[in-house]
Amino acid sequence: MAENRAAGKAASEAAGGSAGDAAGRAVSEGAGRAGVKPVAKTPDASRRSERSRRAIYEAALTLVGEAGYGRTTIEGIAARAGVGKQTIYRWWPSKAEVLLEAFLDRGERAAEGEAALPDTGDLEADLKQVLRATVDELTDPGFEAPYRALAAEGVIDAELGARFVTRLLEPGLQLYVDRLGAAREAGQLAPGVDPRIAVELLVGPLTHRWLLRTLPLTHAYADSLVDYALRGIVPR
């Protein structure tokens, strides 16, 4: 009995399915005869644009790392990204602008979730940790080439340089200012210390050595900067 009921149900469903299929075909054929076209899925232009933008960012950073800034061209970036050069010119006026946005985008994605410098209560250890990480970043070939190119171009192009400072450097420096301000409030720094000036005692020498290649950039050097900044260089 159960088998008969199951067989009857299957037959009924098959018949219903066949009828449904036939009805569907009839509706489709009728719509076709009436001149009604099937609705096509509209391409997502914003998603396509985002894919192109990401490809351009990656192409710009890669080419600068491989060939140097001077040999990198809009045409080369377009070819590497698989887009037309007019697509790039529609969004950016120059390769420097492309590189700046690509570099900023990489930095923003790398810094996701990092809203502050470490604060373990040990200012010296925290600063050494951050400066050592900065040394690693500055000596990373994938970071160094575009960063040097933008720093040099920013000296020539004042407007680009201003955006480079405002959008990239200042947010990072502010993290130091906040951390040093908290240390001052906790009594770990002298009450009259200006955190903004104190930051420059740390990152200024580091950047100078890196930019001019005066001497090797090492963790030991980063540690010395923290020691000198916190303790001074005169006997007490």
C-alpha positions as a Python dict, from the first residue, in 0.01 Angstrom:
ca = {
    (1, 'M'): (0, 0, 0),
    (2, 'A'): (273, 242, 91),
    (3, 'E'): (454, 154, -230),
    (4, 'N'): (137, 217, -434),
    (5, 'R'): (81, 552, -267),
    (6, 'A'): (441, 651, -332),
    (7, 'A'): (416, 543, -694),
    (8, 'G'): (92, 735, -736),
    (9, 'K'): (246, 1044, -580),
    (10, 'A'): (551, 1020, -806),
    (11, 'A'): (332, 984, -1112),
    (12, 'S'): (123, 1283, -1003),
    (13, 'E'): (433, 1495, -947),
    (14, 'A'): (576, 1391, -1281),
    (15, 'A'): (251, 1483, -1452),
    (16, 'G'): (239, 1812, -1268),
    (17, 'G'): (599, 1881, -1359),
    (18, 'S'): (534, 1803, -1723),
    (19, 'A'): (229, 2025, -1725),
    (20, 'G'): (420, 2300, -1553),
    (21, 'D'): (704, 2274, -1801),
    (22, 'A'): (465, 2284, -2092),
    (23, 'A'): (285, 2585, -1948),
    (24, 'G'): (616, 2759, -1897),
    (25, 'R'): (718, 2695, -2255),
    (26, 'A'): (381, 2820, -2379),
    (27, 'V'): (416, 3145, -2184),
    (28, 'S'): (772, 3191, -2308),
    (29, 'E'): (676, 3123, -2669),
    (30, 'G'): (376, 3353, -2639),
    (31, 'A'): (592, 3631, -2502),
    (32, 'G'): (837, 3580, -2784),
    (33, 'R'): (560, 3604, -3045),
    (34, 'A'): (433, 3919, -2872),
    (35, 'G'): (776, 4079, -2912),
    (36, 'V'): (859, 4079, -2540),
    (37, 'K'): (1228, 4008, -2480),
    (38, 'P'): (1348, 3813, -2176),
    (39, 'V'): (1483, 4038, -1903),
    (40, 'A'): (1865, 4034, -1909),
    (41, 'K'): (2070, 4079, -1595),
    (42, 'T'): (2215, 4431, -1584),
    (43, 'P'): (2596, 4436, -1547),
    (44, 'D'): (2715, 4588, -1220),
    (45, 'A'): (2919, 4885, -1342),
    (46, 'S'): (3038, 4975, -995),
    (47, 'R'): (3174, 4626, -936),
    (48, 'R'): (3348, 4630, -1274),
    (49, 'S'): (3497, 4972, -1200),
    (50, 'E'): (3622, 4853, -861),
    (51, 'R'): (3791, 4552, -1020),
    (52, 'S'): (3959, 4779, -1275),
    (53, 'R'): (4067, 5022, -1007),
    (54, 'R'): (4223, 4744, -799),
    (55, 'A'): (4402, 4608, -1105),
    (56, 'I'): (4541, 4954, -1180),
    (57, 'Y'): (4660, 5000, -821),
    (58, 'E'): (4840, 4666, -826),
    (59, 'A'): (4990, 4732, -1169),
    (60, 'A'): (5125, 5073, -1065),
    (61, 'L'): (5287, 4944, -747),
    (62, 'T'): (5433, 4639, -920),
    (63, 'L'): (5578, 4833, -1213),
    (64, 'V'): (5741, 5094, -991),
    (65, 'G'): (5898, 4813, -791),
    (66, 'E'): (6019, 4634, -1104),
    (67, 'A'): (6128, 4915, -1334),
    (68, 'G'): (6148, 5222, -1111),
    (69, 'Y'): (5934, 5531, -1115),
    (70, 'G'): (6108, 5693, -1412),
    (71, 'R'): (6038, 5402, -1644),
    (72, 'T'): (5681, 5350, -1529),
    (73, 'T'): (5425, 5497, -1770),
    (74, 'I'): (5048, 5527, -1788),
    (75, 'E'): (5058, 5302, -2096),
    (76, 'G'): (5256, 5042, -1906),
    (77, 'I'): (5019, 5052, -1609),
    (78, 'A'): (4719, 5017, -1841),
    (79, 'A'): (4874, 4721, -2023),
    (80, 'R'): (4963, 4545, -1697),
    (81, 'A'): (4615, 4609, -1554),
    (82, 'G'): (4437, 4500, -1871),
    (83, 'V'): (4253, 4831, -1921),
    (84, 'G'): (4267, 5111, -2175),
    (85, 'K'): (4486, 5409, -2091),
    (86, 'Q'): (4182, 5634, -2126),
    (87, 'T'): (4033, 5454, -1827),
    (88, 'I'): (4329, 5568, -1619),
    (89, 'Y'): (4320, 5925, -1750),
    (90, 'R'): (3949, 5939, -1671),
    (91, 'W'): (4027, 5883, -1303),
    (92, 'W'): (4377, 6033, -1258),
    (93, 'P'): (4567, 6317, -1430),
    (94, 'S'): (4913, 6161, -1394),
    (95, 'K'): (5103, 5849, -1294),
    (96, 'A'): (5203, 6021, -969),
    (97, 'E'): (4837, 6049, -875),
    (98, 'V'): (4779, 5684, -960),
    (99, 'L'): (5073, 5581, -746),
    (100, 'L'): (4966, 5801, -456),
    (101, 'E'): (4617, 5651, -444),
    (102, 'A'): (4752, 5299, -488),
    (103, 'F'): (4995, 5350, -204),
    (104, 'L'): (4732, 5503, 22),
    (105, 'D'): (4494, 5219, -53),
    (106, 'R'): (4759, 4960, 35),
    (107, 'G'): (4835, 5141, 360),
    (108, 'E'): (4469, 5170, 457),
    (109, 'R'): (4404, 4801, 396),
    (110, 'A'): (4718, 4702, 586),
    (111, 'A'): (4618, 4923, 881),
    (112, 'E'): (4260, 4794, 913),
    (113, 'G'): (4187, 4741, 1279),
    (114, 'E'): (4497, 4930, 1394),
    (115, 'A'): (4349, 5243, 1549),
    (116, 'A'): (4630, 5309, 1796),
    (117, 'L'): (4989, 5231, 1886),
    (118, 'P'): (5041, 4955, 2143),
    (119, 'D'): (4999, 5067, 2503),
    (120, 'T'): (5122, 4801, 2743),
    (121, 'G'): (5218, 5054, 3008),
    (122, 'D'): (5586, 5022, 2909),
    (123, 'L'): (5649, 5323, 2685),
    (124, 'E'): (6004, 5226, 2595),
    (125, 'A'): (5907, 4874, 2487),
    (126, 'D'): (5607, 4999, 2292),
    (127, 'L'): (5808, 5260, 2101),
    (128, 'K'): (6083, 5011, 2019),
    (129, 'Q'): (5825, 4767, 1888),
    (130, 'V'): (5671, 5030, 1661),
    (131, 'L'): (6002, 5167, 1533),
    (132, 'R'): (6131, 4818, 1458),
    (133, 'A'): (5815, 4751, 1258),
    (134, 'T'): (5874, 5078, 1073),
    (135, 'V'): (6228, 4969, 986),
    (136, 'D'): (6089, 4644, 845),
    (137, 'E'): (5836, 4835, 638),
    (138, 'L'): (6085, 5090, 504),
    (139, 'T'): (6324, 4816, 396),
    (140, 'D'): (6053, 4604, 230),
    (141, 'P'): (6115, 4632, -149),
    (142, 'G'): (5742, 4636, -220),
    (143, 'F'): (5699, 4938, 8),
    (144, 'E'): (6028, 5117, -43),
    (145, 'A'): (6016, 5182, -419),
    (146, 'P'): (5675, 5355, -434),
    (147, 'Y'): (5737, 5540, -107),
    (148, 'R'): (6067, 5682, -231),
    (149, 'A'): (5908, 5777, -563),
    (150, 'L'): (5625, 5964, -392),
    (151, 'A'): (5860, 6136, -148),
    (152, 'A'): (6079, 6258, -435),
    (153, 'E'): (5786, 6360, -654),
    (154, 'G'): (5629, 6544, -361),
    (155, 'V'): (5936, 6766, -335),
    (156, 'I'): (5891, 6871, -700),
    (157, 'D'): (5511, 6883, -702),
    (158, 'A'): (5408, 7083, -395),
    (159, 'E'): (5039, 7001, -433),
    (160, 'L'): (5106, 6629, -452),
    (161, 'G'): (5347, 6658, -161),
    (162, 'A'): (5083, 6830, 50),
    (163, 'R'): (4832, 6552, -15),
    (164, 'F'): (5099, 6293, 60),
    (165, 'V'): (5164, 6454, 398),
    (166, 'T'): (4798, 6514, 482),
    (167, 'R'): (4663, 6176, 380),
    (168, 'L'): (4954, 5946, 462),
    (169, 'L'): (5207, 6094, 701),
    (170, 'E'): (4994, 6296, 941),
    (171, 'P'): (4750, 6015, 1034),
    (172, 'G'): (5047, 5796, 1127),
    (173, 'L'): (5219, 6072, 1321),
    (174, 'Q'): (4898, 6140, 1510),
    (175, 'L'): (4907, 5785, 1645),
    (176, 'Y'): (5247, 5864, 1798),
    (177, 'V'): (5117, 6193, 1936),
    (178, 'D'): (4824, 6016, 2101),
    (179, 'R'): (5048, 5750, 2254),
    (180, 'L'): (5298, 6004, 2388),
    (181, 'G'): (5016, 6222, 2517),
    (182, 'A'): (4880, 5926, 2712),
    (183, 'A'): (5229, 5858, 2848),
    (184, 'R'): (5258, 6219, 2963),
    (185, 'E'): (4923, 6197, 3139),
    (186, 'A'): (5044, 5878, 3310),
    (187, 'G'): (5355, 6056, 3436),
    (188, 'Q'): (5592, 5867, 3205),
    (189, 'L'): (5704, 6189, 3035),
    (190, 'A'): (5786, 6532, 3176),
    (191, 'P'): (5472, 6749, 3209),
    (192, 'G'): (5599, 7014, 2966),
    (193, 'V'): (5687, 6776, 2681),
    (194, 'D'): (5517, 6856, 2349),
    (195, 'P'): (5419, 6517, 2202),
    (196, 'R'): (5432, 6648, 1845),
    (197, 'I'): (5794, 6758, 1883),
    (198, 'A'): (5884, 6441, 2070),
    (199, 'V'): (5754, 6234, 1779),
    (200, 'E'): (6003, 6400, 1546),
    (201, 'L'): (6290, 6294, 1772),
    (202, 'L'): (6193, 5937, 1688),
    (203, 'V'): (6075, 5931, 1327),
    (204, 'G'): (6282, 6222, 1196),
    (205, 'P'): (6624, 6053, 1226),
    (206, 'L'): (6480, 5723, 1105),
    (207, 'T'): (6338, 5885, 791),
    (208, 'H'): (6660, 6083, 732),
    (209, 'R'): (6877, 5771, 740),
    (210, 'W'): (6636, 5583, 516),
    (211, 'L'): (6582, 5860, 263),
    (212, 'L'): (6948, 5955, 220),
    (213, 'R'): (7090, 5606, 280),
    (214, 'T'): (7355, 5749, 510),
    (215, 'L'): (7394, 5426, 711),
    (216, 'P'): (7211, 5092, 740),
    (217, 'L'): (6859, 5100, 880),
    (218, 'T'): (6843, 4837, 1153),
    (219, 'H'): (6649, 4736, 1461),
    (220, 'A'): (6948, 4829, 1674),
    (221, 'Y'): (6939, 5180, 1533),
    (222, 'A'): (6565, 5204, 1606),
    (223, 'D'): (6626, 5096, 1965),
    (224, 'S'): (6900, 5359, 2004),
    (225, 'L'): (6667, 5632, 1885),
    (226, 'V'): (6418, 5540, 2156),
    (227, 'D'): (6691, 5530, 2420),
    (228, 'Y'): (6828, 5870, 2319),
    (229, 'A'): (6485, 6029, 2292),
    (230, 'L'): (6374, 5907, 2636),
    (231, 'R'): (6701, 5959, 2827),
    (232, 'G'): (6878, 6240, 2641),
    (233, 'I'): (7246, 6256, 2549),
    (234, 'V'): (7389, 6458, 2836),
    (235, 'P'): (7490, 6314, 3178),
    (236, 'R'): (7245, 6370, 3461),
}
